[in-house]
Amino acid sequence: MMQKMKAWLRREREEMQLLLRCIPATVVTLFVVSVICMNLLANKTLLQLDWIALDGGILVSWLSFMCMDIITRHFGPRASNRISVLAAGINLLTCIFFFVASAIPSNAADYAAFNSILGGTWFILLSSTIAFLLSAVINNTLNWSIGKAFRKNPDGKAAFAVRTYVSTFVGQFMDNFIFSILVFTIFAPVFWDGFCWTALQCMMCALTGAVAELLMEMLFSPIGYRISQKWRRQAVGQAYLDYMEKGT
């Protein structure tokens, strides 16, 4: 049993190391930065009405899903899930650094606003991490499954558009809905002096957020398609693809 566990861990480490060497750094960097920005921007409610509420994370979350879609299309959902976990881990590490910086006292000026923003809120971090990881798995699995349904021209624009738009909408909806339910109906009423969103607001936040992020995805998806086509022509990450093929 112990030998099997060691062998599994060794394979997992080798696979992750190879994957990081194969995926172009620009996409991974944009993905990680967008996840960190989502976590910070989620602290601010941009709009709150009786039937709708939006937080600042909506401004950048589309980029995270576009990066996941590009990685999923070329490397598969397993690789995209791995990079999602990596991004969540780096985001957690960044939040720790932010918290330490905010906790260090200073007499140079009034840093109350700075400390409040960067210090963060533990339940927002917890909720965003849970929502992001669950929605990432949903998005990547759905994207790959839809792509498999296009047997005649799986690398065409129509296939890319359908798999990207559908998976983004569903993934974004689940991300927004899980996050808003956890933060604004479970934690906020306890820790924010009764402040909360209604179930309708959470639902409309998830729906309107998914629509807005889908529109952004549709706007920039031609860029994602060109990147994917370039990766395929240049056989980007072929070493990882060959490694996974041998493993199966």
C-alpha positions in Angstrom: 0.0 0.0 0.0 2.8 2.4 0.9 4.7 1.6 -2.3 1.6 2.3 -4.4 1.1 5.6 -2.6 4.7 6.6 -3.2 4.5 5.6 -6.9 1.3 7.6 -7.3 2.8 10.7 -5.6 5.9 10.3 -7.8 3.8 10.1 -11.0 1.7 13.1 -9.9 4.8 15.2 -9.3 6.3 14.2 -12.6 3.1 15.0 -14.4 2.7 18.4 -12.8 6.4 19.3 -13.5 6.1 18.3 -17.1 2.8 20.2 -17.5 4.3 23.4 -16.1 7.2 23.1 -18.6 4.8 22.6 -21.5 2.1 25.2 -21.0 3.1 28.7 -22.2 3.9 30.9 -19.3 1.8 33.9 -20.5 -1.5 31.9 -20.2 -0.6 30.5 -16.8 0.4 34.0 -15.6 -2.8 35.6 -16.8 -4.8 32.9 -15.2 -3.2 33.1 -11.8 -3.3 37.0 -11.8 -7.0 36.9 -12.7 -7.8 34.5 -9.9 -6.0 36.8 -7.4 -7.8 39.9 -8.8 -11.1 38.1 -8.5 -10.5 37.4 -4.8 -9.7 41.1 -4.1 -12.5 42.6 -6.2 -15.1 40.3 -4.6 -14.8 42.4 -1.5 -16.8 45.2 -3.1 -20.5 45.1 -4.0 -20.9 47.1 -7.2 -24.7 47.0 -7.4 -27.4 45.9 -5.0 -31.1 46.2 -5.8 -34.1 44.1 -4.8 -33.6 41.7 -7.7 -30.0 41.9 -8.6 -26.6 42.2 -6.9 -23.1 42.2 -8.4 -19.6 42.2 -6.9 -16.4 43.4 -8.4 -15.1 39.9 -9.3 -17.4 40.1 -12.4 -14.9 42.4 -14.1 -12.1 39.9 -14.4 -13.6 36.4 -13.9 -14.2 35.9 -17.7 -10.4 35.9 -18.2 -10.0 33.0 -15.8 -12.5 31.0 -17.7 -11.1 31.8 -21.1 -7.6 30.6 -19.9 -9.2 27.4 -18.6 -11.0 26.9 -21.9 -7.8 27.3 -23.9 -5.9 24.9 -21.6 -8.7 22.3 -21.6 -9.0 22.4 -25.4 -5.3 21.6 -25.9 -4.2 19.7 -22.9 -7.4 18.3 -21.6 -9.6 18.8 -18.4 -7.1 17.0 -16.1 -4.4 19.6 -17.0 -6.8 22.5 -16.6 -7.9 21.2 -13.2 -4.3 21.0 -12.1 -3.6 24.5 -13.1 -6.8 25.7 -11.4 -5.6 24.1 -8.1 -2.2 25.7 -8.6 -3.8 29.1 -9.1 -6.0 28.7 -6.0 -2.8 27.8 -4.0 -0.9 30.8 -5.2 -3.9 33.0 -4.4 -4.0 31.6 -0.9 -0.2 32.3 -0.5 -0.8 35.8 -1.8 -3.6 36.4 0.7 -1.3 35.3 3.5 1.4 37.8 2.4 -1.3 40.5 2.2 -2.6 39.7 5.7 0.9 39.8 7.2 1.5 43.2 5.6 -1.8 44.6 6.8 -1.2 43.3 10.3 2.2 44.9 10.7 1.7 48.3 12.5 3.0 51.5 11.0 3.2 55.1 12.3 4.1 56.6 8.9 0.4 57.3 7.9 -3.1 56.0 8.4 -3.2 52.7 6.5 -6.7 51.7 7.8 -8.2 51.5 4.3 -5.1 49.7 2.9 -5.2 47.2 5.7 -8.9 46.7 5.3 -8.6 45.8 1.7 -5.5 43.7 1.7 -6.1 42.1 5.0 -9.1 40.5 3.5 -11.9 38.5 5.1 -11.3 34.8 5.8 -14.8 33.7 4.8 -14.6 35.5 1.5 -11.4 33.8 0.7 -12.8 30.4 1.8 -16.0 30.9 -0.2 -14.2 32.1 -3.4 -11.8 29.2 -3.2 -14.5 26.6 -2.9 -16.6 28.3 -5.6 -13.7 28.6 -8.0 -12.5 25.1 -7.6 -15.9 23.5 -8.0 -16.8 25.7 -11.0 -13.4 25.0 -12.6 -14.0 21.3 -12.6 -17.5 21.8 -14.0 -16.3 24.2 -16.7 -13.4 22.0 -17.7 -15.3 18.7 -17.8 -18.2 20.3 -19.7 -15.9 22.0 -22.2 -14.1 18.8 -22.9 -17.3 16.7 -23.2 -18.9 19.1 -25.6 -15.7 19.2 -27.7 -15.9 15.4 -28.0 -19.4 15.7 -29.5 -18.0 17.4 -32.6 -16.7 14.4 -34.4 -16.5 15.9 -38.0 -14.6 19.1 -37.2 -13.6 19.2 -33.5 -10.9 21.9 -34.2 -13.2 24.3 -36.1 -14.6 27.6 -35.0 -18.1 26.3 -34.4 -16.8 23.6 -32.0 -14.6 26.0 -30.1 -17.5 28.6 -29.8 -20.1 26.1 -28.6 -17.8 24.3 -26.1 -16.5 27.7 -24.8 -19.8 29.5 -24.5 -21.8 26.7 -22.9 -19.1 25.8 -20.4 -18.4 29.4 -19.6 -22.0 30.2 -18.9 -22.6 27.1 -16.7 -19.2 27.4 -15.0 -19.6 31.1 -14.3 -23.2 30.7 -13.0 -22.0 28.0 -10.6 -19.0 30.1 -9.5 -21.2 33.1 -8.8 -24.0 31.2 -7.2 -21.9 29.1 -4.9 -19.8 32.2 -3.8 -22.8 34.4 -3.2 -24.7 31.8 -1.3 -21.7 31.0 1.0 -20.8 34.7 1.6 -24.0 36.6 1.6 -26.5 34.2 3.0 -24.3 32.1 5.4 -21.3 34.1 6.6 -22.3 37.8 6.1 -25.4 37.8 8.3 -23.2 36.6 11.2 -20.0 38.6 10.6 -21.3 41.7 8.9 -23.9 42.8 11.3 -26.9 41.3 9.6 -25.9 42.4 6.0 -27.1 39.8 3.6 -28.5 39.1 0.1 -31.7 37.3 -0.5 -31.9 34.0 -2.3 -33.3 35.9 -5.3 -30.4 38.3 -5.3 -27.9 35.4 -5.2 -29.7 33.7 -8.1 -29.9 36.9 -10.1 -26.2 37.7 -9.3 -25.2 34.3 -10.6 -27.4 34.6 -13.7 -26.6 38.2 -14.6 -22.9 37.7 -13.8 -22.9 34.6 -16.1 -24.5 36.5 -18.9 -22.1 39.5 -18.5 -19.1 37.2 -18.4 -20.4 35.2 -21.3 -20.6 38.4 -23.4 -17.0 39.2 -22.5 -16.0 35.6 -23.4 -17.7 36.0 -26.8 -15.9 39.3 -27.3 -12.5 37.8 -26.7 -13.0 34.2 -27.8 -11.5 34.8 -31.2 -8.2 35.5 -29.5 -8.6 32.3 -27.5 -9.4 30.4 -30.7 -6.3 31.8 -32.5 -4.1 30.9 -29.5 -5.5 27.3 -29.5 -4.9 27.0 -33.3 -1.4 28.3 -32.9 -0.7 25.8 -30.1 -2.0 23.0 -32.3 0.0 24.0 -35.3 3.2 24.4 -33.3 2.6 21.2 -31.3 2.9 23.1 -28.1 3.4 20.8 -25.1 3.7 17.7 -27.2 5.9 16.1 -24.5 3.0 16.3 -22.0 0.5 15.0 -24.5 2.7 12.0 -25.3 3.3 11.4 -21.6 -0.5 11.3 -21.0 -1.1 9.0 -23.9 1.4 6.5 -22.7 -0.1 6.7 -19.2 -3.5 5.7 -20.5 
